[in-house]
Amino acid sequence: MRTAYKCRVYPTPEQAAVFHRTFGCVRLVWNKTLAERRAAFSQRGEKTSYQQTDAALTAWKKTEELAFLSEVSSVPLQQTLRHQHTAFAGFFAKRARYPRFKSRTGRQTAHYTRSAFRIKDGELRVAKTDGGLRVAWSFPDVDFATLDPTMVIISREPDGRWYVSFAMDVDQPTPLPATGHEIGIDLGVKDFAVTSDGDRIANPRHLQRKARNLARHQRRLARCQKGSANRRKAKTRVAVAYRKVRNARRDFLHKTSTTLIRQADTIVVEDLAVANLTRRPKPVPRRDGTYAPNGAAAKAGLNKSISDAGWAEFREMLQYKAARTGRTLVVIDRWYPSSKTCSHCGHLLPKLDLATRHWTCPACRTRHDRDINASKNILAAGRAVAGHNPGEACGADMRQQGSSLLRSAVKQEPHTARRPA
């Protein structure tokens, strides 16, 4: 299976200068290739192949203006062309958005294949650099000297930290012992996750806790003159503050996903469209030229809370950890009405407001907590998808496509849920 190890690296000033030149050349090749590709398509309607970009790179190195491209390793430049070709393939397949130009102020990376690096005597040596890189190896169960990576990625974050990633193929690890337990997970904002066992995982709200500190650094950045040394320092402080939030969120997601993977053999989640949930509503124009209020301010606050929760990253962690440990991850249809369906009798409500946190089923009079009921229905639907209990009523409510919701397997008249007094 494919895996990667990422850790800190501390280059010398000479090595850092080489990497900075490499980053600049990688950025130039990407932007220049992207500009020529866009011009060829918009002006002549021609698509550019990888072979054409490779030939153009060779021609650029022979010119007096871009002869400095030959001073750095050619491997990261070739990898840049491959990555852009893959990015366009993903765009035309509607899996990704249109590739954008790279900025010198963002994260900088350089990809080296096996021909441009080597690990010898416990040291990492990269092409065009003198001596070995000082790597802070933080994986005690893996011997660094025995690594056989297929690619090494040198990166520099906006906060000034350097990292190295080792991409490699490893043997499939031993699966975890079976627990005989299945669990459904309902993700939310008030609680990060509610399980079908009735457990609630609190939402730490990392960005909200650091909001005042971030605002203070951003105000200082806004007061600095553009291009000044103080502005560069202030920008670094903002990047450091965001790094702390990002690391805290990632640590929480790793610990939560690992705990769930160890608890259950089968984990069921919803296929949430996070990009659609965080999309702002379009303003509604009036006849007098003004715009009617449409809840954009409230939507903006909800967008920030959803983005801070990290649902997409959490699902990715569950996916690769389940594959690595021999667990089963089931993803049910995003349109499945898990909150409006009674987990006891299968009755489907015609409407359930977001403010209604508890409701009573009008058919069987069962009192439901909204989130716990949803997690139970998610588990039941996941069992139906995975082939367990295919005749279960809640699983029969699932559908794949369409705008209208299917009725429950139990034929009942629709009723409206009542909010508690």
C-alpha positions as CSV (number, residue, x, y, z in Angstrom):
1,M,0.0,0.0,0.0
2,R,1.0,3.6,-0.5
3,T,2.0,5.7,2.5
4,A,4.1,8.7,3.4
5,Y,6.1,10.1,6.3
6,K,6.4,13.8,7.0
7,C,8.8,15.4,9.4
8,R,10.7,18.6,10.0
9,V,14.0,19.3,8.2
10,Y,16.6,21.9,9.0
11,P,18.6,22.9,5.9
12,T,21.8,24.9,6.2
13,P,21.8,28.5,4.7
14,E,23.5,27.1,1.6
15,Q,21.0,24.3,1.2
16,A,18.1,26.7,1.8
17,A,19.4,29.0,-0.9
18,V,19.4,26.1,-3.4
19,F,15.9,25.1,-2.4
20,H,14.7,28.7,-2.7
21,R,16.1,28.9,-6.3
22,T,14.4,25.5,-7.0
23,F,11.1,26.8,-5.7
24,G,11.3,29.9,-7.9
25,C,12.1,27.8,-11.0
26,V,9.3,25.4,-10.2
27,R,6.9,28.3,-9.8
28,L,8.0,29.9,-13.0
29,V,7.7,26.7,-15.0
30,W,4.2,26.1,-13.7
31,N,3.0,29.7,-14.3
32,K,4.5,30.0,-17.7
33,T,3.3,26.6,-18.9
34,L,-0.2,27.4,-17.5
35,A,-0.3,30.8,-19.3
36,E,0.8,29.3,-22.6
37,R,-1.7,26.4,-22.3
38,R,-4.5,28.8,-21.6
39,A,-3.5,31.0,-24.5
40,A,-3.3,28.1,-26.9
41,F,-6.8,26.9,-26.0
42,S,-8.5,30.4,-25.9
43,Q,-6.9,31.7,-29.1
44,R,-6.6,28.6,-31.3
45,G,-8.7,26.0,-29.5
46,E,-5.8,23.7,-29.1
47,K,-5.1,21.4,-26.2
48,T,-1.5,21.1,-25.0
49,S,-0.1,17.6,-24.3
50,Y,2.7,16.7,-21.8
51,Q,5.1,16.1,-24.6
52,Q,4.6,19.7,-25.9
53,T,5.2,21.2,-22.5
54,D,8.3,19.0,-22.1
55,A,9.7,20.3,-25.4
56,A,8.9,23.8,-24.4
57,L,10.8,23.5,-21.2
58,T,13.9,22.2,-23.1
59,A,13.6,25.2,-25.4
60,W,13.4,27.6,-22.5
61,K,16.6,26.4,-21.0
62,K,18.4,27.2,-24.2
63,T,17.4,30.8,-24.2
64,E,19.5,33.5,-22.6
65,E,16.5,34.8,-20.6
66,L,15.7,31.5,-18.9
67,A,19.1,29.8,-18.9
68,F,19.1,29.9,-15.1
69,L,16.6,27.0,-15.2
70,S,19.6,24.7,-15.8
71,E,21.2,25.7,-12.6
72,V,18.7,23.7,-10.5
73,S,17.8,20.0,-10.6
74,S,15.7,19.2,-13.7
75,V,13.6,16.6,-11.8
76,P,11.4,19.0,-9.9
77,L,10.7,20.9,-13.1
78,Q,9.7,17.8,-14.9
79,Q,7.5,16.8,-12.0
80,T,5.8,20.2,-12.2
81,L,4.8,19.5,-15.8
82,R,3.4,16.1,-14.8
83,H,1.5,17.6,-11.9
84,Q,-0.1,20.2,-14.2
85,H,-1.0,17.6,-16.8
86,T,-2.7,15.5,-14.0
87,A,-4.4,18.7,-12.7
88,F,-6.0,19.3,-16.1
89,A,-7.0,15.7,-16.5
90,G,-8.8,16.0,-13.1
91,F,-10.4,19.2,-14.2
92,F,-11.7,17.8,-17.5
93,A,-13.0,14.7,-15.6
94,K,-14.9,17.1,-13.3
95,R,-13.0,15.9,-10.2
96,A,-11.2,19.2,-9.5
97,R,-11.3,22.9,-10.3
98,Y,-9.3,24.7,-12.9
99,P,-5.6,24.9,-12.1
100,R,-4.5,28.3,-10.8
101,F,-1.2,30.2,-10.9
102,K,1.2,29.7,-8.0
103,S,2.1,32.5,-5.7
104,R,5.5,33.1,-4.1
105,T,3.9,33.8,-0.7
106,G,2.2,30.5,-0.4
107,R,3.5,27.0,0.4
108,Q,6.5,26.1,-1.8
109,T,7.3,22.5,-2.8
110,A,9.8,20.6,-4.9
111,H,9.3,16.9,-5.8
112,Y,12.4,14.7,-6.3
113,T,12.2,11.2,-7.7
114,R,14.8,8.5,-7.0
115,S,17.2,9.8,-9.6
116,A,17.6,13.1,-7.6
117,F,18.0,11.9,-4.0
118,R,19.5,9.1,-2.0
119,I,19.6,7.9,1.6
120,K,23.0,6.7,2.6
121,D,24.5,6.2,6.0
122,G,21.4,7.6,7.6
123,E,21.6,10.9,5.7
124,L,19.3,12.4,3.0
125,R,21.1,13.9,0.1
126,V,19.3,15.9,-2.5
127,A,20.6,16.8,-6.0
128,K,22.4,20.2,-6.3
129,T,22.9,20.5,-2.6
130,D,26.1,19.9,-0.6
131,G,26.1,17.5,2.4
132,G,23.2,15.7,4.0
133,L,20.0,17.3,5.2
134,R,19.3,17.3,8.9
135,V,16.0,15.5,9.3
136,A,14.2,15.3,12.6
137,W,12.9,11.7,12.2
138,S,10.0,11.3,14.6
139,F,8.9,7.7,13.9
140,P,10.7,5.4,16.4
141,D,9.2,2.2,15.0
142,V,10.7,2.8,11.5
143,D,14.4,2.8,10.8
144,F,15.3,5.9,8.7
145,A,18.4,4.2,7.3
146,T,16.2,1.4,5.7
147,L,13.8,3.7,4.0
148,D,13.3,3.1,0.3
149,P,11.0,6.0,-0.9
150,T,9.9,6.5,-4.4
151,M,9.7,10.3,-4.0
152,V,10.9,13.0,-1.6
153,I,9.1,16.3,-1.3
154,I,10.8,19.3,0.2
155,S,8.4,22.0,1.3
156,R,8.5,25.4,3.0
157,E,5.4,26.6,4.8
158,P,4.4,30.4,4.9
159,D,5.4,30.5,8.5
160,G,9.0,29.6,7.6
161,R,9.1,26.0,8.7
162,W,10.7,23.4,6.4
163,Y,9.4,19.8,6.0
164,V,10.3,16.7,4.1
165,S,7.8,14.0,3.0
166,F,8.8,10.5,2.0
167,A,6.3,8.7,-0.3
168,M,6.8,5.0,-0.4
169,D,5.2,1.6,-0.9
170,V,4.9,-0.6,2.2
171,D,3.4,-4.0,2.9
172,Q,-0.2,-4.2,4.0
173,P,-0.2,-4.0,7.8
174,T,-1.8,-6.6,10.0
175,P,-5.6,-5.9,10.4
176,L,-6.9,-5.1,13.8
177,P,-8.8,-7.8,15.7
178,A,-12.5,-7.9,15.1
179,T,-14.7,-6.3,17.7
180,G,-18.1,-7.5,16.5
181,H,-19.4,-3.9,16.7
182,E,-20.9,-1.5,14.1
183,I,-21.4,2.2,14.5
184,G,-23.2,5.0,12.7
185,I,-21.9,8.6,12.9
186,D,-23.9,11.8,12.4
187,L,-21.6,14.8,11.9
188,G,-22.7,18.2,13.1
189,V,-21.7,21.6,14.2
190,K,-23.1,21.7,17.8
191,D,-21.5,18.4,18.5
192,F,-18.8,17.3,16.1
193,A,-20.2,13.7,16.0
194,V,-23.0,11.7,17.6
195,T,-22.7,7.9,17.4
196,S,-25.4,5.3,17.3
197,D,-24.3,4.2,20.7
198,G,-25.4,7.5,22.1
199,D,-21.9,9.0,22.6
200,R,-21.4,12.7,21.8
201,I,-18.0,14.0,20.7
202,A,-17.8,17.7,21.5
203,N,-16.8,20.2,18.8
204,P,-13.6,21.8,20.0
205,R,-14.1,24.9,17.6
206,H,-10.4,25.5,17.2
207,L,-10.8,28.5,14.9
208,Q,-13.4,30.2,17.2
209,R,-11.2,29.8,20.3
210,K,-8.3,31.5,18.4
211,A,-10.4,34.1,16.6
212,R,-9.4,37.1,18.8
213,N,-5.7,36.3,18.5
214,L,-6.0,35.9,14.7
215,A,-7.9,39.2,14.4
216,R,-5.2,41.0,16.4
217,H,-2.4,39.7,14.1
218,Q,-4.4,40.5,11.0
219,R,-5.1,44.1,12.1
220,R,-1.3,44.5,12.6
221,L,-0.7,43.1,9.2
222,A,-3.3,45.5,7.6
223,R,-1.5,48.5,9.2
224,C,1.9,47.6,7.7
225,Q,3.1,49.1,4.5
226,K,3.1,46.7,1.5
227,G,6.6,45.5,0.7
228,S,8.1,46.4,4.0
229,A,10.1,44.2,6.3
230,N,7.5,44.7,9.1
231,R,4.8,43.4,6.8
232,R,6.7,40.3,6.1
233,K,7.2,39.7,9.8
234,A,3.5,40.4,10.5
235,K,2.5,38.0,7.7
236,T,4.7,35.3,9.3
237,R,2.9,35.8,12.6
238,V,-0.5,35.3,11.0
239,A,0.8,32.2,9.3
240,V,2.1,30.9,12.7
241,A,-1.3,31.5,14.3
242,Y,-3.1,29.6,11.5
243,R,-0.6,26.8,11.8
244,K,-1.4,26.3,15.4
245,V,-5.1,26.2,14.6
246,R,-4.5,23.7,11.8
247,N,-2.3,21.5,13.8
248,A,-4.8,21.4,16.7
249,R,-7.6,20.5,14.4
250,R,-5.6,17.8,12.7
251,D,-4.6,16.3,16.0
252,F,-8.2,16.2,17.2
253,L,-9.3,14.6,13.9
254,H,-6.6,12.0,14.1
255,K,-7.3,11.0,17.6
256,T,-11.1,10.8,17.0
257,S,-10.8,8.8,13.8
258,T,-8.3,6.4,15.4
259,T,-10.6,5.8,18.4
260,L,-13.6,5.1,16.2
261,I,-11.6,2.7,14.0
262,R,-10.5,0.7,17.0
263,Q,-14.0,0.6,18.4
264,A,-16.0,-0.9,15.5
265,D,-15.6,-3.2,12.5
266,T,-18.0,-1.3,10.4
267,I,-18.4,2.5,10.4
268,V,-21.2,4.3,8.5
269,V,-21.2,8.0,7.6
270,E,-23.1,10.3,5.3
271,D,-21.8,11.5,2.0
272,L,-21.8,15.2,2.9
273,A,-21.2,17.7,0.2
274,V,-19.1,20.2,2.2
275,A,-18.5,22.5,-0.8
276,N,-22.3,22.9,-1.3
277,L,-22.9,23.4,2.4
278,T,-20.4,26.2,2.6
279,R,-21.6,28.0,-0.6
280,R,-23.1,31.4,0.1
281,P,-26.6,32.2,-1.2
282,K,-26.9,34.6,-4.1
283,P,-28.4,38.0,-3.2
284,V,-32.0,38.6,-4.4
285,P,-32.3,41.9,-6.3
286,R,-35.3,44.2,-5.8
287,R,-37.0,46.5,-8.3
288,D,-35.4,49.6,-6.7
289,G,-31.9,48.2,-7.2
290,T,-31.3,47.1,-3.7
291,Y,-31.0,43.5,-2.5
292,A,-33.4,41.6,-0.2
293,P,-31.9,40.0,2.9
294,N,-31.4,36.3,2.4
295,G,-29.6,35.2,5.5
296,A,-26.1,35.7,4.0
297,A,-24.6,36.8,7.3
298,A,-26.0,33.8,9.2
299,K,-24.9,31.6,6.3
300,A,-21.4,33.0,6.6
301,G,-21.2,32.1,10.2
302,L,-22.3,28.6,9.5
303,N,-19.8,28.3,6.7
304,K,-17.0,29.1,9.1
305,S,-18.2,26.6,11.6
306,I,-18.5,23.8,9.0
307,S,-15.0,24.6,7.6
308,D,-13.6,24.7,11.1
309,A,-15.1,21.2,11.9
310,G,-13.1,19.6,9.1
311,W,-15.7,17.0,8.0
312,A,-14.0,16.2,4.6
313,E,-10.6,15.7,6.2
314,F,-12.2,13.5,8.9
315,R,-13.8,11.3,6.3
316,E,-10.5,10.9,4.4
317,M,-8.8,9.8,7.6
318,L,-11.6,7.3,8.3
319,Q,-11.2,6.0,4.7
320,Y,-7.5,5.4,4.6
321,K,-7.3,4.1,8.2
322,A,-10.2,1.7,7.6
323,A,-8.3,0.3,4.5
324,R,-5.1,0.0,6.5
325,T,-6.6,-1.8,9.5
326,G,-9.1,-4.0,7.7
327,R,-12.2,-2.1,8.8
328,T,-15.2,-1.4,6.6
329,L,-16.3,2.2,5.9
330,V,-19.8,2.6,4.4
331,V,-20.8,5.9,2.9
332,I,-24.6,6.3,2.4
333,D,-26.4,8.7,0.1
334,R,-26.4,12.3,1.1
335,W,-30.1,12.7,0.4
336,Y,-31.1,10.0,2.8
337,P,-33.5,11.6,5.4
338,S,-31.8,10.3,8.5
339,S,-33.0,13.1,10.8
340,K,-36.7,12.9,9.7
341,T,-37.0,9.2,9.8
342,C,-38.1,7.4,13.0
343,S,-35.5,4.8,13.9
344,H,-38.0,2.8,15.8
345,C,-40.9,2.3,13.3
346,G,-39.5,3.9,10.1
347,H,-42.1,6.8,9.9
348,L,-40.9,9.7,7.7
349,L,-41.8,13.2,8.6
350,P,-42.6,15.6,5.8
351,K,-40.6,18.4,7.4
352,L,-38.2,18.9,10.3
353,D,-36.8,22.3,11.1
354,L,-33.2,22.6,12.1
355,A,-34.2,24.3,15.4
356,T,-36.1,21.1,16.4
357,R,-33.5,19.1,18.4
358,H,-36.1,16.7,20.0
359,W,-39.3,15.3,18.4
360,T,-41.9,12.7,19.1
361,C,-42.9,10.2,16.4
362,P,-46.6,10.7,15.6
363,A,-46.9,7.0,14.7
364,C,-45.3,5.1,17.5
365,R,-44.9,8.0,20.1
366,T,-41.2,7.3,20.5
367,R,-39.3,10.3,21.8
368,H,-36.2,11.1,19.7
369,D,-33.1,13.1,20.1
370,R,-32.5,14.5,16.6
371,D,-28.8,13.6,16.3
372,I,-28.9,10.2,18.0
373,N,-31.9,9.2,15.9
374,A,-30.0,10.3,12.8
375,S,-27.0,8.2,13.7
376,K,-29.2,5.1,14.3
377,N,-30.8,5.6,10.9
378,I,-27.4,6.0,9.3
379,L,-26.2,2.7,10.8
380,A,-29.4,1.0,9.6
381,A,-29.0,2.4,6.1
382,G,-25.3,1.3,6.1
383,R,-26.3,-2.2,7.0
384,A,-28.7,-2.3,4.1
385,V,-26.0,-1.0,1.7
386,A,-23.4,-3.5,3.0
387,G,-25.9,-6.4,2.7
388,H,-26.7,-6.8,6.4
389,N,-30.4,-6.9,7.2
390,P,-31.6,-5.9,3.7
391,G,-35.2,-6.0,4.7
392,E,-34.8,-3.4,7.5
393,A,-37.3,-0.6,7.2
394,C,-34.9,2.3,7.6
395,G,-32.6,0.9,4.9
396,A,-35.5,0.7,2.5
397,D,-35.8,4.5,2.7
398,M,-32.5,5.0,0.9
399,R,-32.2,6.3,-2.6
400,Q,-29.4,7.2,-5.0
401,Q,-30.6,10.1,-7.1
402,G,-33.6,12.4,-7.5
403,S,-35.1,15.4,-5.8
404,S,-38.2,13.9,-4.2
405,L,-37.8,11.8,-1.0
406,L,-39.1,8.2,-1.0
407,R,-41.6,7.2,1.6
408,S,-40.9,4.9,4.4
409,A,-41.2,1.1,4.0
410,V,-44.0,1.4,6.7
411,K,-47.0,3.0,5.0
412,Q,-48.2,5.8,7.2
413,E,-49.9,9.2,6.9
414,P,-47.6,12.2,7.2
415,H,-47.6,14.2,10.4
416,T,-45.6,17.2,11.6
417,A,-43.3,16.8,14.5
418,R,-44.0,18.9,17.6
419,R,-41.4,20.9,19.4
420,P,-41.2,20.5,23.2
421,A,-42.8,23.2,25.2
